[in-house]
């Protein structure tokens, strides 16, 4: 069993549980007066039944099925590269996807670091690599790629009205196991809390009413 929380940002969420769960119970918008409950059972994916395989939503007692992975849940089990950055809370490190190379459009779309979320991370464009990455601390409008990127962790640089802080490029590869929540299955900025369970064994379907007397189910 494992549990945790995250704040939705409108993109697909990859939740690293440490194992691929058999059951996930998630509460969306727990800070709101009417939070929504989600239930996902992996056996529905494995059986390819197509029946509620992406989870069930309980909204105020009204239940509905998530139609696809983009608005529901799916298993996550993949080897992937990640980077580590100082956590927004100030304690330890947080994990982020590898950064994209700089473009003016990406810089303009960058979001700033906050007390709860990492900022957008970029790296210099091809041929200008420094071995460091750069996290947005002030959002704004990009102008042009800096001619020289700083190479001292903690040093800042501006691009138009966007400000970046220099970070060490701590790349690692891990086998991420958990579940995903699709981009359209969430509301931006909603807080989610989840609890995931892993079964010791998964039994086949049994009609208990027809079992022989004294036989285990």
C-alpha positions in Angstrom: 0.0 0.0 0.0 1.2 3.5 -0.7 -0.5 7.0 -0.5 0.3 10.5 -1.6 -1.0 13.7 -3.2 -0.4 16.0 -6.1 -1.7 19.2 -7.6 -3.1 18.9 -11.1 -1.6 21.1 -13.8 -3.7 20.2 -16.8 -1.2 17.7 -18.2 -1.0 13.9 -17.9 0.1 13.0 -14.4 2.5 10.1 -13.8 2.3 8.9 -10.3 5.3 6.9 -9.1 3.9 4.5 -6.5 6.8 2.0 -6.4 4.6 -0.8 -7.8 1.8 -1.1 -10.4 -1.3 -1.0 -8.1 -4.2 -3.3 -8.4 -6.6 -0.7 -6.9 -6.4 3.1 -6.7 -8.8 5.3 -4.8 -8.3 9.0 -5.5 -10.1 12.1 -4.2 -10.2 15.1 -6.5 -10.7 18.6 -5.1 -10.6 17.6 -1.5 -10.5 21.3 -0.6 -13.8 21.9 -2.2 -17.3 21.4 -0.7 -18.1 18.5 -3.0 -15.0 16.5 -3.7 -15.1 13.8 -6.4 -14.1 10.2 -5.8 -12.3 8.0 -8.4 -11.9 4.2 -8.4 -9.6 2.2 -10.7 -9.1 -1.6 -10.7 -6.2 -2.9 -12.8 -7.9 -6.2 -13.3 -10.2 -4.5 -15.8 -7.2 -3.5 -17.9 -5.7 -7.0 -17.7 -8.9 -8.8 -18.6 -9.4 -6.4 -21.6 -13.1 -6.4 -20.8 -13.5 -2.8 -21.8 -15.9 -2.4 -18.9 -14.8 0.5 -16.7 -11.2 -0.3 -17.5 -10.1 3.4 -17.1 -11.9 3.9 -13.8 -15.1 5.1 -12.3 -16.0 8.6 -11.2 -18.4 9.1 -8.2 -19.5 12.8 -8.3 -22.0 13.5 -5.5 -23.4 9.9 -5.7 -23.7 9.9 -9.5 -21.4 7.3 -11.0 -20.0 7.2 -14.5 -17.2 5.4 -16.3 -14.1 7.1 -17.6 -14.2 6.5 -21.4 -10.5 6.5 -22.2 -7.0 6.8 -20.7 -6.9 10.5 -21.6 -9.7 11.2 -19.0 -9.1 8.3 -16.6 -6.5 6.0 -15.2 -4.0 3.6 -16.7 -1.1 1.4 -15.4 2.4 2.9 -15.6 5.5 0.6 -15.8 8.4 2.1 -17.9 12.0 2.9 -17.8 12.5 6.6 -18.3 15.1 9.4 -17.8 14.3 12.0 -15.2 16.2 14.9 -13.5 16.3 15.9 -9.9 15.9 19.5 -8.8 15.6 21.2 -5.4 12.1 20.6 -4.1 9.7 23.6 -4.0 9.1 23.0 -0.3 12.8 23.5 0.4 13.3 20.0 1.7 15.1 17.4 -0.5 14.7 17.0 -4.2 11.8 16.8 -6.7 11.7 14.8 -9.9 11.0 16.3 -13.3 11.0 15.2 -16.9 14.2 15.9 -19.0 14.2 19.5 -20.3 13.4 20.5 -23.8 16.0 22.7 -25.8 15.4 26.4 -25.7 13.1 28.2 -28.1 11.5 31.6 -27.8 8.1 30.0 -27.8 9.0 27.6 -25.0 10.5 30.4 -23.0 7.3 32.5 -23.4 5.2 29.6 -22.3 7.3 28.8 -19.3 5.7 28.7 -15.9 7.4 30.0 -12.8 8.5 28.0 -9.8 6.3 28.3 -6.8 6.2 27.0 -3.2 4.3 23.9 -4.4 5.5 23.3 -8.0 8.7 23.3 -10.0 9.1 25.9 -12.8 9.5 25.0 -16.4 13.0 23.6 -17.1 14.8 24.2 -20.3 18.3 23.5 -21.6 20.4 25.5 -24.1 19.8 24.8 -27.8 21.9 22.4 -29.8 25.5 23.5 -29.9 25.2 25.7 -26.8 25.0 22.9 -24.2 26.6 23.7 -20.8 25.9 20.5 -18.8 23.4 22.6 -16.7 19.6 23.1 -16.9 17.7 26.3 -16.2 14.5 26.5 -14.2 12.0 29.4 -14.7 11.5 31.5 -11.6 9.7 34.5 -13.2 7.3 33.9 -16.1 7.1 36.4 -19.0 7.8 36.9 -22.7 10.9 35.4 -24.2 13.0 37.5 -26.5 16.1 35.5 -27.8 18.3 32.8 -26.4 21.1 34.1 -24.2 24.4 34.1 -26.0 26.1 32.7 -22.9 24.3 30.6 -20.4 25.6 30.7 -16.8 27.4 27.7 -15.3 27.3 28.4 -11.6 24.3 26.8 -9.8 22.1 29.4 -8.3 23.1 32.1 -10.8 20.2 33.7 -12.7 19.8 34.9 -16.3 17.0 36.7 -18.1 15.4 36.2 -21.5 13.2 39.1 -22.2 11.0 39.3 -19.1 11.6 35.6 -18.2 14.1 34.8 -15.5 15.8 31.4 -15.1 18.0 30.0 -12.3 20.9 27.7 -13.0 20.5 24.1 -11.8 22.8 21.1 -11.9 21.7 18.5 -14.4 21.1 15.5 -12.2 19.9 12.9 -14.7 19.0 9.4 -13.6 17.1 6.5 -15.1 14.5 4.7 -13.1 11.8 2.2 -13.7 8.7 4.1 -12.8 5.9 2.0 -11.6 2.5 3.4 -10.7 -0.4 4.8 -12.6 -1.3 7.7 -14.9 -4.1 10.2 -14.8 -5.1 11.6 -18.2 -4.9 15.3 -19.1 -8.7 15.7 -19.5 -9.6 13.8 -16.4 -8.6 16.6 -14.1 -9.2 20.2 -13.3 -6.1 22.5 -13.3 -4.9 23.4 -9.7 -7.2 20.8 -8.0 -5.5 19.0 -5.2 -5.6 15.2 -5.4 -5.0 12.6 -2.7 -4.7 8.9 -3.6 -4.2 5.6 -2.0 -2.9 2.6 -4.0 -3.1 -1.1 -3.1 -1.2 -4.1 -4.5 -2.7 -7.5 -4.1 -0.6 -10.5 -2.9 -2.2 -12.6 -5.6 -4.9 -12.1 -8.2 -7.3 -15.0 -8.4 -9.4 -15.9 -11.4 -13.2 -15.3 -11.4 -15.0 -17.8 -9.3 -18.8 -18.4 -9.0 -18.8 -19.0 -5.3 -22.4 -20.3 -5.4 -21.4 -23.3 -7.4 -18.3 -24.3 -5.5 -18.0 -27.7 -4.0 -18.6 -28.0 -0.3 -15.5 -27.3 1.7 -13.5 -26.2 -1.3 -11.6 -22.9 -1.1 -12.8 -20.0 -3.3 
